[in-house]
Amino acid sequence: MKFKTNPIGVVNIKCTCYEKSFCELKRCELKVLGRGIVGLFLHAQAHQLPINSSTCILSLYRRFNGYRPFLYNMTVDICSFFKNRKRYPFVDLVYDAIKNFSNVNHSCPHNHDIIVNRMVLNDNMIVKVPFPSGFYKLMFILKTDGIWRGEVEVYVEVNLGYDR
């Protein structure tokens, strides 16, 4: 009996908080939720609230003899992104994958911790973007109030069974 495998899956996550007085990572892990299903859990507790301005550098890397930049590297003002999501189509695609599992769903100010709970990637998330099979790293670097605060690296495997 052959089981259908998910063509996209998270294989690792790394979280770093640069300034411990600003944030604390309560949880940053992957957990097996079922056969072939891996959930992503992230809980970043902010010590200095409210967050009135935030900027994110979103970068995509593909593994070619080490991770190399691939297609996207953009800086996004998070507050303006929530006011006009169509302005950044790739960021909107990433946000669509996260929004059902996260409490980050409104514009500034943010008066709460950042939580992503049981996020599971599925094949519908890569239909809109032509990704060839391989290993990828999605990197988020966060800046608030003009100071770099932390980063999250999500390692993903895309296995379509063929190269597009």
For each residue, the residues with C-beta under 8 A, 3 or more apart:
1:
2:
3: 35 36
4:
5: 36 159
6: 9 36 37 121 122 123
7: 123 126 158 159 160 161
8: 121 122 123 125 126 156 157 158 159
9: 6 36 38 121 156 157 159
10: 13 30 38 40 119 121 154 155 156
11: 30 38 135 155 156 157
12: 30 153 154 155
13: 10 28 29 30 40 42 152 153 154 155
14: 28 152 153 155
15: 25 28 42 44 150 151 152 153
16: 150 151 152
17: 20 22 23 24 25 44 149 150
18: 22 148 149 150 151
19: 22 23 147 149 150
20: 17 23 24
21: 47 48
22: 17 18 19 46 47 48 144 147 149
23: 17 19 20 44 45 46 47 149 150
24: 17 20 44 45 47
25: 15 17 28 42 43 44 45 150
26: 43 44 45 113
27: 41 42 43
28: 13 14 15 25 41 42 43 44 152
29: 13 40 41
30: 10 11 12 13 38 39 40 41
31: 38 39 41
32: 37 38 39
33: 37 38 39 118 120
34: 37
35: 3
36: 3 5 6 9
37: 6 32 33 34 120
38: 9 10 11 30 31 32 33 120
39: 30 31 32 33 118 119 120
40: 10 13 29 30 101 116 118 119 120 154
41: 27 28 29 30 31 116 117 118 119
42: 13 15 25 27 28 114 115 116 152
43: 25 26 27 28 113 114 115 116
44: 15 17 23 24 25 26 28 113 114 115 150
45: 23 24 25 26 113
46: 22 23 49 51 110 112 113 114
47: 21 22 23 24
48: 21 22 51
49: 46 110 111 112
50: 108 109 110 111
51: 46 48 54 108 109 110 111 144 145
52: 79 108 109 145
53: 77 79 108 144 145 146
54: 51 77 78 79 108 110 142 143 144
55: 75 76 77 78 142 143 144
56: 75 76 78 140 141 142 143
57: 73 74 75 76 139 140 141 143
58: 72 73 74 75 76 90 91 94 138 139 140
59: 69 72 73 74 138 139 141
60: 69 70 71 72 73 90 136 137 138 139
61: 67 68 69 70 136 137 138 139
62: 67 68 70 134 135 136 137
63: 66 67 68 134 135 136 137
64: 67 68
65: 68
66: 63
67: 61 62 63 64 137
68: 61 62 63 64 65
69: 59 60 61 73
70: 60 61 62 136
71: 60
72: 58 59 60 90
73: 57 58 59 60 69
74: 57 58 59 88 90 91
75: 55 56 57 58
76: 55 56 57 58 81 88 91
77: 53 54 55 80 81
78: 54 55 56 81 82 108
79: 52 53 54 82 83 107 108
80: 77 83 84 87
81: 76 77 78 84 85 87 88 91 95
82: 78 79 85 106 107 108
83: 79 80 107
84: 80 81 87
85: 81 82 88 91 92 95
86: 89 92
87: 80 81 84
88: 74 76 81 85 91 92
89: 86 92 93
90: 58 60 72 74 93 94 129
91: 58 74 76 81 85 88 94 95
92: 85 86 88 89 95 96
93: 89 90 96 97 125 128 129
94: 58 90 91 97 98 138
95: 81 85 91 92 98 99
96: 92 93 99 125
97: 93 94 119 121 125
98: 94 95 101 102 104 116 119
99: 95 96 102 104 105
100:
101: 40 98 116 117 118 119 120
102: 98 99 105 114 115 116 117 119
103: 112 113 114 115
104: 98 99 110 114
105: 99 102
106: 82 110
107: 79 82 83
108: 50 51 52 53 54 78 79 82
109: 50 51 52
110: 46 49 50 51 54 104 106 114
111: 49 50 51
112: 46 49 103
113: 26 43 44 45 46 103
114: 42 43 44 46 102 103 104 110
115: 42 43 44 102 103
116: 40 41 42 43 98 101 102 119
117: 41 101 102
118: 33 39 40 41 101
119: 10 39 40 41 97 98 101 102 116
120: 33 37 38 39 40 101
121: 6 8 9 10 97 125 156
122: 6 8 125
123: 6 7 8 126 127
124: 127
125: 8 93 96 97 121 122
126: 7 8 123 129 131 158
127: 123 124
128: 93
129: 90 93 126
130: 164
131: 126 134 136 158 164
132: 158 160 163 164
133: 158 159 160 161 162 163 164
134: 62 63 131 157 158
135: 11 62 63 155 156 157 158
136: 60 61 62 63 70 131 155 156 157 158
137: 60 61 62 63 67 153 154 155 156
138: 58 59 60 61 94 153 154 156
139: 57 58 59 60 61 151 152 153 154
140: 56 57 58 151 152 153 154
141: 56 57 59 148 150 151
142: 54 55 56 148 149 150 151 152
143: 54 55 56 57 146 147 148 149
144: 22 51 53 54 55 147 149
145: 51 52 53
146: 53 143
147: 19 22 143 144
148: 18 141 142 143
149: 17 18 19 22 23 142 143 144
150: 15 16 17 18 19 23 25 44 141 142
151: 15 16 18 139 140 141 142
152: 13 14 15 16 28 42 139 140 142
153: 12 13 14 15 137 138 139 140
154: 10 12 13 40 137 138 139 140
155: 10 11 12 13 14 135 136 137
156: 8 9 10 11 121 135 136 137 138
157: 8 9 11 134 135 136
158: 7 8 126 131 132 133 134 135 136
159: 5 7 8 9 133
160: 7 132 133 163 164
161: 7 133
162: 133
163: 132 133 160
164: 130 131 132 133 160
